[in-house]
Amino acid sequence: MVTTLTSRQFNQDTSGAKKAASQGPVFITDRGRPAHVLLRIEDYLRLSGGHMSLAEALAQANADFDFEPPRVTGGISRPADLD
């Protein structure tokens, strides 16, 4: 099921738009023209081939990542070769 809302309707009833998105895409119009689409994350991942960029993953509201980069051992710098 596809739902269409004006920007004003979306702003006034965001929770209703989220509920509608569980049934299908929600098109949000701006001055009568489609401007945005609200999808469930599962639908977005299916459409995008299941790939999410690092920026998209970090933008998730519940993003929780452990990041412990390996410690660099040995010299990582060397004198410049000016010849």
Beta strands, then each sheet from edge to edge (+ up, - down):
strand 1: 3-6
strand 2: 26-30
strand 3: 33-38
sheet 1: 1+ 2+ 3-
end
